[in-house]
Amino acid sequence: MEVIKIATAGSVDDGKSTLIGRILYDTKSLTTDKLEAIEKTSKQRGYDYLDFSLATDGLVAEREQGITIDVAHIYFSTAKKSYIIADTPGHVEYTRNMVTGASTSQASIILIDARKGVIEQTNRHFFINNLLRIKDVVVAINKMDLVDYSEDIYNKIKADFSELMSKRDYQDQKITFIPVSALKGDNVVNRSQRMPWYTGQSLLEHFEKLDKADIFNVGTPRFPVQYVIRPKTEDFHDFRGYAGKVYGGELSVGDDILVLPSKTRSKIKDIYFYDQKYQTASRRSSVTITLENDINVSRGDMIVKDGDLPTIDKEFTANVCWMDSKLLVPGAKYIVQHGINKVLGKVETINHKIHPDYSGIEKNVTELGVNDIASVTFKLNKPIFYDQFKNHRTNGSFILIDTQSNNTVGAGFIQ
């Protein structure tokens, strides 16, 4: 079954957790004990409705304050698809959490409070979606029940957001506007009868009808080798297979391939999934590949199609979201984990800081603090094989690891 990961973004109290709780409730994805707990707590608080945010806010501090602090991943399925929703916090100081939640998502929901309209945080949320090249974005104008389901207010917010769209540099994004009431359930899973002026799909209907081509960049297969399989049993004494996951495209039996970094040529002989053979390995499938000739392939090598090489270099420039309280400064050294490879990298220059509210860039920057986003140039102690993030999200991204604490301190997207 197809799996779609959806990131959510919205300002404080815009109703993200309530929206997700409503989806779980209307798709009958809540367990009986969870539903009973929501009903009990809602009554204790004197509500005459079910507080669906209780379905997702798992930390005690989140439940007490009625806000989201950490990134939560919520899983549910319909008859057509499986979904993973990354519920991210909306505060300015949790920009790094929003980047983390959206970095592996294929679609996104940006919530806007119908009473407040487009605000400064909306700019940040849309910027992050633009930065991370999320192709399908739903702008959910929430709390329509509090503005009497006004079409005029919906159209005003839609117009304001359209002005924001003109500032983006990623034009392949599809933006869909849906007026909803998470609390009442209007246009979340089921279409609302209270907004006859809106003739589009409900939120869930939109995602149910998404095609793979709408959300994935397909065409450039990359196969990082995670493990070399040598059973050395009597039946498979001479077997040599290369296990990994296919990213970005498809690999088929008979394809001419190159192994990086050696650039040794070969052809794909067989593709296995457990004990089954396949003619083609589709995008994001975990398989074992055998080659026609016995060449040297090791963990960390990458198999690519001949004539379709990534960039192989010891230097690159990337947009970096800094996540640590310890400042990033030129000359600092970090472990750059690119896929399964780890190399030592040095910060060559901080080119400029990027203001995520679309207010421009800041030059002559000498350090980055937590939640800062900037263009940074790195030099590595050995080459890596990478693509630009805009062309290949998996092979164009990396994380930075502190050499002393071993903490993940930054996420990067290669330009």
PyMOL commands that set and color helices and strands:
alter all, ss='L'
color gray80, all
select helices_A, chain A and resi 16-26+32-44+52-55+60-65+92-102+120-131+144-147+151-165+203-208+212-215
alter helices_A, ss='H'
color red, helices_A
select strands_A, chain A and resi 3-9+72-77+82-87+107-113+136-142+174-179+222-229+241-245+251-252+256-260+264-273+276-278+280-281+286-291+302-305+311-322+333-338+341-355+360-362+373-386+397-402+408-414
alter strands_A, ss='S'
color yellow, strands_A
deselect
rebuild
show_as cartoon
